[in-house]
Amino acid sequence: MEAASSQLDLMAKAAEAARVAAGGPSELARRLNAAGKRISPQAVGKWERVPAERVLDVEAVTGVSRHDLRPDLYGPAKASEATHA
């Protein structure tokens, strides 16, 4: 159970990193909306983990790896894919 909790913590940190990389929840929502995805800044601000259907879009507009955003779906990053933040 502790491993699941720590993975949730990592996903929450990655969601926050994506918001920061974009310049905040409003800017992340704006970038996603510009990419044709409808999302409100309020929804983005509530993310404890990025929803599965948003991961690739968030990765594309922020550069935060899908492996960091949702390791439960994409697994851990390989050494050659690891992000250096």
QUIJOQUI-V782888 format. One record per backbone hydrogen bond with DSSP energy under -0.5 kcal/mol. NH is the residue of the N-H (numbers start at 0). CO is the residue of the C=O. E is the energy in kcal/mol with one decimal. If there is no record, write none. Layout:
nh=NH co=CO e=E
nh=NH co=CO e=E
//
This chain:
nh=4 co=0 e=-1.9
nh=5 co=1 e=-2.5
nh=6 co=2 e=-2.1
nh=7 co=3 e=-2.2
nh=8 co=4 e=-2.1
nh=9 co=5 e=-2.2
nh=10 co=6 e=-2.3
nh=11 co=7 e=-2.3
nh=12 co=8 e=-2.3
nh=13 co=9 e=-2.2
nh=14 co=10 e=-2.4
nh=15 co=11 e=-2.1
nh=16 co=12 e=-2.4
nh=17 co=13 e=-2.2
nh=18 co=14 e=-2.0
nh=19 co=15 e=-2.6
nh=20 co=16 e=-2.9
nh=21 co=17 e=-1.8
nh=22 co=18 e=-1.2
nh=22 co=19 e=-0.5
nh=23 co=18 e=-3.7
nh=27 co=23 e=-2.4
nh=28 co=24 e=-2.5
nh=29 co=25 e=-2.3
nh=30 co=26 e=-2.6
nh=31 co=27 e=-2.5
nh=32 co=28 e=-2.8
nh=33 co=29 e=-2.4
nh=34 co=30 e=-1.2
nh=35 co=32 e=-1.8
nh=36 co=31 e=-2.5
nh=38 co=36 e=-0.7
nh=43 co=39 e=-2.1
nh=44 co=40 e=-2.4
nh=45 co=41 e=-1.0
nh=45 co=42 e=-0.7
nh=46 co=42 e=-0.7
nh=46 co=43 e=-1.0
nh=53 co=50 e=-2.4
nh=54 co=50 e=-0.9
nh=54 co=51 e=-0.7
nh=57 co=53 e=-2.8
nh=58 co=54 e=-2.7
nh=59 co=55 e=-2.1
nh=60 co=56 e=-2.0
nh=61 co=57 e=-1.7
nh=62 co=58 e=-2.4
nh=67 co=64 e=-0.7
nh=68 co=64 e=-2.6
nh=69 co=65 e=-2.7
nh=72 co=69 e=-1.6
nh=73 co=69 e=-2.6
nh=74 co=70 e=-1.5
nh=80 co=77 e=-1.8
nh=81 co=77 e=-1.2
nh=84 co=82 e=-0.6
//
